[in-house]
Amino acid sequence: MHTPARFLDLHILHPVTAANLNRDADGDPKTISFGNAIRALVSSQAWKRPIRLNVEQDLGEHAARTREVPPLVTRKLQEAQWPEDLAVFASAQIVHSAKKGGLKHNDKEGYRTQAMLFLPTDVIDDLVALCEKHRTELEEALAAHTPKTKIDAVLPAKDLAAHLTRRTASINLFGRMLAELSAGHVEAAVQMAPAFSVHQSDPQPDFFTAVEDLPQDADPGSAHLQTAFLTTSVFYRFATINITDLHHNLGSGAPADTVNDLVELFVQHFILSMPGGKKTSTAPHTVPDLVHYAVRDRRSVSYGAAFEQPVKAAPQGGYTAPARQTLTDYAATITRLLGTRRLVAHGHTGTFAKPIKDLGTHHTSFDDLAAACATAATAALTPAGRP
């Protein structure tokens, strides 16, 4: 019998000073129209990548998206004093032997794969070791090969597939599309929405000049003149973790503590990670004003629709307080509409002094909130990973 999933929903209101967190094709801040108003936009990928890298850094477990697996293996084998022709032939085996018919690749670019592979970074060393183990077979196959004959599979497909489909914690969190090796496909446990400003936020011009520090006679003094564009925004950010899928991705034998720890780590970095766009000249290292979570059975619920009507600034100025009230009112409306039967837990924290009744338990810090929502989200997991 299929049991519906459990979700951890995360809602953030995040004021950001003058910045260009995510650029469009012209180098200007991304925007989107919502509610007939221009909003600042940060694509989910732009915020997801620093979160993933920070999770991997904390775990000491790194992954990479790359098409360069065969060329990297070639380089490693040559560094190990393999003849160039044998090293290239061995790396070609990675695409030819991985499955019947081989992986799609480009012969003229060092057998680069056509698709990006999302792999643990140490897989390259594993593939080199596999080639070392089968060096004799590779040498014999190379000796028998002619330019006009097809390259036959030499390396064991089962071993190759095991390496190419291996996972890390971040792969289990963020998923992996690997159509050519179906066993390598991982359904993402994390879904993340693009962040958008809760109010109208048009890009604003910033004229700047680069000064010539060593001017010659008659030099004007400015070596470069340009206008950049920046936005100032209070962003609504939303992500949800399918806790059941995460437990499934980690394996039915994974202890609940493993799921809990990974969820807590993701929440910490979802709160504090920042995209790196134009950071050296804007330093937009602000922290959220409000973090709210809800643990739900059956389905997740975004509060993005709360801001379809752009938030208006408070009489004394500022969008943060009105945005906080708008989110709170919408959360209360959702609770009225859906009831609490499927609401397992909810809570909040932020820069304000008083707890907000409609947002559940008040936590004193981001770390306290991360620990509490991870515990609430994973507490009822059965050994099969089902709530």
DOMINU-225420 format. One record per residue (C-alpha): residue number from 1; residue in one letter; x, y, z. Coordinates in Angstrom, 2 decimals, padded with zeros to 5 digits, always signed. Layout:
! residues N
> num:residu:east:north:up
> NUM:a:X:Y:Z
...
! end
This chain:
! residues 387
> num:residu:east:north:up
> 1:m:+000.00:+000.00:+000.00
> 2:h:+001.37:+003.42:-000.97
> 3:t:+001.74:+005.81:+001.94
> 4:p:+001.70:+009.55:+001.14
> 5:a:+004.86:+011.47:+001.65
> 6:r:+005.91:+013.79:+004.44
> 7:f:+007.22:+017.25:+003.57
> 8:l:+009.25:+019.89:+005.36
> 9:d:+008.30:+023.30:+003.95
> 10:l:+010.67:+026.23:+004.51
> 11:h:+009.59:+029.85:+004.06
> 12:i:+012.02:+032.77:+004.30
> 13:l:+011.70:+036.54:+004.07
> 14:h:+015.16:+037.86:+003.25
> 15:p:+016.01:+041.57:+002.91
> 16:v:+018.98:+042.07:+000.57
> 17:t:+020.79:+045.36:+000.10
> 18:a:+022.00:+046.66:-003.29
> 19:a:+023.05:+043.55:-005.21
> 20:n:+023.06:+041.60:-008.44
> 21:l:+022.74:+038.07:-007.07
> 22:n:+021.78:+036.48:-010.38
> 23:r:+022.48:+038.05:-013.77
> 24:d:+020.56:+037.80:-017.02
> 25:a:+022.10:+037.47:-020.50
> 26:d:+023.04:+041.18:-020.47
> 27:g:+024.64:+041.02:-017.02
> 28:d:+021.76:+042.88:-015.37
> 29:p:+019.76:+041.56:-012.38
> 30:k:+017.13:+039.02:-013.36
> 31:t:+013.53:+040.20:-013.08
> 32:i:+010.09:+038.72:-013.51
> 33:s:+006.59:+040.18:-013.71
> 34:f:+004.20:+038.91:-011.03
> 35:g:+000.94:+040.56:-010.09
> 36:n:+001.51:+043.13:-012.86
> 37:a:+004.66:+044.38:-011.13
> 38:i:+008.35:+043.91:-011.93
> 39:r:+010.07:+041.83:-009.24
> 40:a:+013.70:+041.02:-008.63
> 41:l:+014.33:+037.32:-009.32
> 42:v:+016.98:+034.82:-008.28
> 43:s:+016.75:+031.50:-010.10
> 44:s:+016.54:+028.42:-007.92
> 45:q:+019.77:+027.08:-009.47
> 46:a:+021.67:+030.21:-008.40
> 47:w:+020.71:+029.69:-004.76
> 48:k:+020.81:+025.89:-004.86
> 49:r:+024.44:+025.62:-005.95
> 50:p:+025.99:+027.44:-002.94
> 51:i:+023.73:+025.43:-000.64
> 52:r:+024.93:+022.17:-002.23
> 53:l:+028.57:+023.18:-002.08
> 54:n:+028.27:+024.17:+001.59
> 55:v:+026.56:+020.88:+002.47
> 56:e:+029.35:+018.99:+000.69
> 57:q:+032.01:+021.06:+002.42
> 58:d:+030.59:+020.27:+005.85
> 59:l:+030.33:+016.56:+005.05
> 60:g:+033.73:+016.38:+003.34
> 61:e:+031.94:+014.60:+000.49
> 62:h:+032.13:+016.37:-002.87
> 63:a:+030.32:+015.83:-006.15
> 64:a:+030.69:+017.46:-009.55
> 65:r:+028.72:+017.87:-012.75
> 66:t:+030.99:+017.19:-015.70
> 67:r:+031.27:+015.90:-019.26
> 68:e:+035.01:+015.45:-018.79
> 69:v:+035.21:+012.02:-017.12
> 70:p:+037.08:+010.23:-019.98
> 71:p:+039.61:+013.09:-020.55
> 72:l:+040.25:+013.25:-016.80
> 73:v:+040.89:+009.50:-016.70
> 74:t:+043.27:+009.85:-019.67
> 75:r:+045.24:+012.53:-017.83
> 76:k:+045.46:+010.47:-014.63
> 77:l:+046.64:+007.40:-016.52
> 78:q:+049.31:+009.38:-018.34
> 79:e:+050.45:+010.80:-015.02
> 80:a:+050.81:+007.16:-013.95
> 81:q:+053.18:+006.65:-016.91
> 82:w:+050.74:+004.88:-019.21
> 83:p:+051.54:+005.32:-022.94
> 84:e:+049.31:+008.00:-024.45
> 85:d:+047.59:+005.68:-026.93
> 86:l:+046.77:+003.17:-024.18
> 87:a:+045.53:+005.88:-021.81
> 88:v:+043.21:+007.29:-024.50
> 89:f:+041.97:+003.80:-025.43
> 90:a:+041.27:+003.00:-021.77
> 91:s:+039.29:+006.19:-021.25
> 92:a:+037.30:+005.44:-024.42
> 93:q:+036.29:+002.20:-022.74
> 94:i:+034.44:+004.17:-020.07
> 95:v:+031.85:+005.27:-022.63
> 96:h:+031.95:+002.11:-024.76
> 97:s:+031.72:-000.42:-021.92
> 98:a:+029.27:+001.35:-019.58
> 99:k:+026.25:-000.24:-021.26
> 100:k:+025.18:-001.98:-024.45
> 101:g:+025.76:+000.46:-027.29
> 102:g:+027.81:+002.74:-025.03
> 103:l:+027.18:+006.23:-023.68
> 104:k:+026.71:+009.07:-026.16
> 105:h:+030.01:+010.88:-026.56
> 106:n:+032.29:+012.86:-028.87
> 107:d:+035.27:+010.91:-030.22
> 108:k:+037.03:+014.10:-031.34
> 109:e:+036.91:+015.71:-027.88
> 110:g:+038.63:+013.02:-025.88
> 111:y:+035.44:+010.95:-025.62
> 112:r:+033.66:+013.62:-023.60
> 113:t:+030.15:+012.49:-022.75
> 114:q:+027.31:+014.39:-024.40
> 115:a:+025.35:+014.46:-021.13
> 116:m:+026.59:+016.02:-017.92
> 117:l:+027.34:+013.35:-015.33
> 118:f:+026.74:+014.24:-011.65
> 119:l:+029.23:+012.11:-009.75
> 120:p:+031.27:+011.93:-006.55
> 121:t:+034.60:+013.56:-007.41
> 122:d:+036.59:+010.52:-006.26
> 123:v:+034.94:+008.38:-008.97
> 124:i:+037.77:+009.44:-011.30
> 125:d:+040.26:+007.63:-009.05
> 126:d:+037.96:+004.59:-008.93
> 127:l:+037.84:+004.48:-012.74
> 128:v:+041.62:+004.78:-012.96
> 129:a:+041.93:+001.86:-010.52
> 130:l:+039.51:-000.16:-012.67
> 131:c:+041.66:+000.49:-015.74
> 132:e:+044.79:-000.53:-013.80
> 133:k:+043.08:-003.78:-012.79
> 134:h:+042.26:-004.60:-016.42
> 135:r:+045.40:-003.21:-018.04
> 136:t:+046.37:-006.50:-019.68
> 137:e:+042.96:-006.84:-021.39
> 138:l:+043.16:-003.20:-022.48
> 139:e:+046.64:-003.68:-023.98
> 140:e:+045.50:-006.78:-025.88
> 141:a:+042.37:-005.03:-027.18
> 142:l:+044.40:-002.00:-028.29
> 143:a:+046.87:-004.22:-030.14
> 144:a:+044.03:-005.92:-032.01
> 145:h:+042.21:-002.66:-032.78
> 146:t:+042.52:-000.90:-036.12
> 147:p:+041.18:+002.56:-037.03
> 148:k:+038.49:+000.96:-039.21
> 149:t:+037.18:-001.46:-036.59
> 150:k:+034.65:-000.73:-033.90
> 151:i:+035.93:-000.43:-030.35
> 152:d:+034.67:-003.47:-028.47
> 153:a:+033.75:-003.31:-024.80
> 154:v:+036.58:-004.48:-022.57
> 155:l:+035.92:-003.13:-019.08
> 156:p:+033.18:-004.93:-017.09
> 157:a:+029.90:-003.03:-017.52
> 158:k:+028.68:-003.97:-014.05
> 159:d:+031.73:-002.46:-012.35
> 160:l:+031.63:+000.65:-014.55
> 161:a:+027.94:+001.21:-013.87
> 162:a:+028.52:+000.80:-010.14
> 163:h:+031.05:+003.64:-010.21
> 164:l:+029.05:+005.93:-012.52
> 165:t:+025.85:+005.54:-010.47
> 166:r:+027.41:+005.96:-007.03
> 167:r:+025.88:+008.71:-004.87
> 168:t:+026.76:+011.30:-002.29
> 169:a:+024.51:+012.93:+000.29
> 170:s:+024.02:+015.94:-001.98
> 171:i:+022.99:+013.69:-004.88
> 172:n:+020.42:+012.08:-002.58
> 173:l:+019.17:+015.56:-001.65
> 174:f:+019.17:+017.31:-005.02
> 175:g:+018.68:+014.35:-007.33
> 176:r:+020.38:+013.33:-010.55
> 177:m:+019.14:+012.96:-014.12
> 178:l:+021.04:+010.13:-015.80
> 179:a:+018.83:+008.89:-018.62
> 180:e:+021.46:+006.66:-020.22
> 181:l:+021.97:+004.66:-017.03
> 182:s:+018.54:+004.28:-015.47
> 183:a:+019.97:+002.90:-012.23
> 184:g:+021.75:+006.21:-011.79
> 185:h:+018.61:+008.34:-011.88
> 186:v:+017.82:+009.83:-008.46
> 187:e:+014.56:+011.64:-007.83
> 188:a:+015.30:+014.92:-006.07
> 189:a:+014.11:+015.09:-002.47
> 190:v:+014.54:+018.88:-002.49
> 191:q:+012.37:+021.21:-004.54
> 192:m:+013.32:+024.89:-004.54
> 193:a:+011.40:+027.81:-005.99
> 194:p:+012.99:+030.87:-007.59
> 195:a:+013.27:+033.66:-005.04
> 196:f:+011.37:+036.85:-005.90
> 197:s:+010.91:+040.24:-004.29
> 198:v:+007.61:+040.63:-002.45
> 199:h:+007.34:+044.21:-003.73
> 200:q:+008.02:+045.96:-007.02
> 201:s:+011.78:+046.13:-007.55
> 202:d:+013.05:+047.71:-010.75
> 203:p:+016.80:+047.51:-011.47
> 204:q:+018.53:+050.78:-010.56
> 205:p:+021.56:+052.21:-012.41
> 206:d:+024.96:+052.44:-010.76
> 207:f:+027.39:+054.52:-012.84
> 208:f:+030.99:+053.71:-012.06
> 209:t:+034.47:+054.47:-013.28
> 210:a:+037.77:+052.63:-013.06
> 211:v:+040.54:+055.11:-012.38
> 212:e:+043.93:+054.96:-014.10
> 213:d:+046.39:+054.88:-011.17
> 214:l:+049.42:+055.64:-013.35
> 215:p:+048.18:+058.31:-015.77
> 216:q:+050.37:+059.75:-018.48
> 217:d:+050.23:+063.38:-019.54
> 218:a:+046.85:+064.31:-021.02
> 219:d:+045.22:+061.09:-019.81
> 220:p:+041.69:+061.83:-018.58
> 221:g:+042.22:+059.76:-015.42
> 222:s:+039.38:+057.29:-016.02
> 223:a:+040.33:+054.12:-017.84
> 224:h:+036.83:+052.63:-017.94
> 225:l:+033.30:+054.04:-017.63
> 226:q:+030.17:+051.93:-017.36
> 227:t:+026.72:+051.70:-015.81
> 228:a:+025.80:+048.57:-013.88
> 229:f:+022.35:+047.76:-012.54
> 230:l:+021.48:+046.63:-009.01
> 231:t:+018.32:+045.78:-007.10
> 232:t:+017.30:+046.13:-003.47
> 233:s:+014.70:+043.60:-002.35
> 234:v:+012.92:+041.69:+000.35
> 235:f:+012.86:+038.21:-001.16
> 236:y:+010.39:+035.43:-000.51
> 237:r:+012.30:+032.15:-000.63
> 238:f:+010.69:+028.70:-000.53
> 239:a:+011.99:+025.15:-000.51
> 240:t:+010.47:+021.84:+000.44
> 241:i:+012.06:+018.49:+001.27
> 242:n:+010.21:+015.26:+000.61
> 243:i:+011.40:+013.44:+003.71
> 244:t:+010.05:+010.10:+002.51
> 245:d:+011.91:+010.36:-000.80
> 246:l:+015.10:+011.39:+000.99
> 247:h:+014.90:+008.33:+003.24
> 248:h:+014.29:+006.18:+000.14
> 249:n:+017.27:+007.75:-001.65
> 250:l:+019.53:+007.07:+001.32
> 251:g:+018.36:+003.44:+001.42
> 252:s:+015.87:+001.64:+003.62
> 253:g:+018.67:+000.68:+006.00
> 254:a:+019.69:+004.28:+006.66
> 255:p:+019.29:+005.18:+010.35
> 256:a:+016.77:+007.91:+011.16
> 257:d:+019.68:+009.90:+012.62
> 258:t:+021.29:+010.04:+009.17
> 259:v:+018.15:+011.52:+007.64
> 260:n:+017.75:+013.92:+010.57
> 261:d:+021.34:+015.16:+010.37
> 262:l:+021.17:+015.71:+006.61
> 263:v:+017.87:+017.60:+006.86
> 264:e:+019.23:+019.79:+009.65
> 265:l:+022.36:+020.55:+007.62
> 266:f:+020.32:+021.47:+004.56
> 267:v:+018.08:+023.79:+006.60
> 268:q:+021.09:+025.57:+008.11
> 269:h:+022.57:+026.23:+004.69
> 270:f:+019.24:+027.10:+003.07
> 271:i:+018.90:+029.84:+005.67
> 272:l:+022.42:+031.29:+005.43
> 273:s:+023.88:+030.50:+001.99
> 274:m:+024.04:+033.34:-000.55
> 275:p:+024.54:+033.37:-004.32
> 276:g:+027.92:+034.75:-005.36
> 277:g:+026.84:+037.11:-008.13
> 278:k:+028.81:+040.40:-008.03
> 279:k:+029.65:+039.76:-004.38
> 280:t:+033.05:+041.48:-004.46
> 281:s:+031.49:+044.85:-005.31
> 282:t:+028.21:+044.57:-003.36
> 283:a:+028.92:+042.30:-000.35
> 284:p:+025.21:+041.45:+000.07
> 285:h:+025.77:+039.28:+003.13
> 286:t:+022.48:+039.87:+004.92
> 287:v:+020.54:+037.28:+006.93
> 288:p:+016.81:+036.50:+006.77
> 289:d:+014.32:+038.51:+008.77
> 290:l:+011.93:+035.58:+009.16
> 291:v:+012.29:+031.81:+008.83
> 292:h:+009.13:+029.72:+009.12
> 293:y:+008.74:+025.96:+008.70
> 294:a:+005.81:+023.60:+008.45
> 295:v:+005.98:+019.81:+008.55
> 296:r:+003.09:+018.40:+006.53
> 297:d:+001.74:+015.03:+005.46
> 298:r:+000.28:+014.50:+001.98
> 299:r:+001.64:+017.60:+000.17
> 300:s:+003.72:+020.76:+000.57
> 301:v:+002.30:+024.29:+000.49
> 302:s:+004.10:+027.38:-000.84
> 303:y:+003.13:+030.81:+000.47
> 304:g:+004.32:+032.53:-002.71
> 305:a:+000.75:+033.42:-003.70
> 306:a:+000.57:+035.67:-000.63
> 307:f:+002.66:+038.22:-002.53
> 308:e:+000.79:+038.25:-005.86
> 309:q:-000.31:+041.73:-004.81
> 310:p:+002.95:+043.64:-004.26
> 311:v:+003.59:+044.58:-000.65
> 312:k:+003.40:+048.31:+000.02
> 313:a:+006.01:+050.02:+002.16
> 314:a:+005.16:+050.93:+005.74
> 315:p:+004.34:+054.62:+006.39
> 316:q:+007.74:+055.09:+007.98
> 317:g:+009.39:+053.20:+005.10
> 318:g:+010.53:+049.63:+004.64
> 319:y:+008.96:+046.46:+003.26
> 320:t:+010.12:+043.94:+005.86
> 321:a:+007.45:+044.44:+008.52
> 322:p:+004.54:+044.56:+006.02
> 323:a:+005.91:+041.45:+004.25
> 324:r:+006.11:+039.63:+007.59
> 325:q:+002.48:+040.51:+008.32
> 326:t:+001.38:+039.44:+004.83
> 327:l:+003.06:+036.06:+005.22
> 328:t:+001.58:+035.59:+008.70
> 329:d:-001.94:+036.41:+007.50
> 330:y:-001.60:+034.02:+004.56
> 331:a:-000.29:+031.23:+006.82
> 332:a:-003.36:+031.69:+009.04
> 333:t:-005.59:+031.50:+005.98
> 334:i:-003.93:+028.29:+004.79
> 335:t:-004.38:+026.76:+008.25
> 336:r:-008.07:+027.70:+008.17
> 337:l:-008.53:+026.21:+004.71
> 338:l:-006.55:+023.00:+005.20
> 339:g:-007.04:+022.47:+008.92
> 340:t:-004.37:+021.00:+011.15
> 341:r:-004.98:+017.27:+010.62
> 342:r:-002.01:+017.04:+008.24
> 343:l:+000.07:+019.74:+009.92
> 344:v:+002.57:+017.79:+012.01
> 345:a:+004.53:+020.76:+013.38
> 346:h:+005.35:+024.38:+012.59
> 347:g:+007.57:+027.09:+014.01
> 348:h:+009.53:+030.26:+013.32
> 349:t:+012.33:+032.59:+014.30
> 350:g:+013.66:+035.93:+013.15
> 351:t:+014.88:+039.40:+013.98
> 352:f:+011.69:+040.43:+015.78
> 353:a:+011.31:+040.21:+019.57
> 354:k:+007.79:+038.81:+020.00
> 355:p:+006.64:+035.34:+018.91
> 356:i:+004.07:+035.19:+016.09
> 357:k:+001.13:+033.05:+017.20
> 358:d:+000.00:+031.92:+013.73
> 359:l:+003.48:+030.65:+012.82
> 360:g:+003.75:+028.02:+015.56
> 361:t:+006.57:+027.45:+018.04
> 362:h:+008.99:+030.33:+018.50
> 363:h:+012.69:+029.37:+018.40
> 364:t:+015.50:+031.54:+019.67
> 365:s:+017.99:+031.02:+016.85
> 366:f:+018.43:+029.64:+013.34
> 367:d:+020.32:+026.62:+014.72
> 368:d:+017.54:+025.86:+017.21
> 369:l:+014.96:+026.07:+014.45
> 370:a:+017.00:+023.83:+012.11
> 371:a:+017.36:+021.16:+014.77
> 372:a:+013.69:+021.34:+015.80
> 373:c:+012.22:+021.14:+012.31
> 374:a:+014.53:+018.28:+011.30
> 375:t:+013.49:+016.32:+014.41
> 376:a:+009.80:+017.00:+013.78
> 377:a:+010.08:+016.04:+010.11
> 378:t:+011.87:+012.72:+010.71
> 379:a:+010.56:+011.66:+014.13
> 380:a:+007.80:+009.39:+012.82
> 381:l:+009.80:+007.65:+010.10
> 382:t:+009.36:+003.89:+010.06
> 383:p:+012.21:+001.55:+009.05
> 384:a:+010.79:+001.62:+005.53
> 385:g:+011.06:+005.39:+005.44
> 386:r:+007.32:+006.04:+005.51
> 387:p:+005.55:+008.33:+007.98
! end
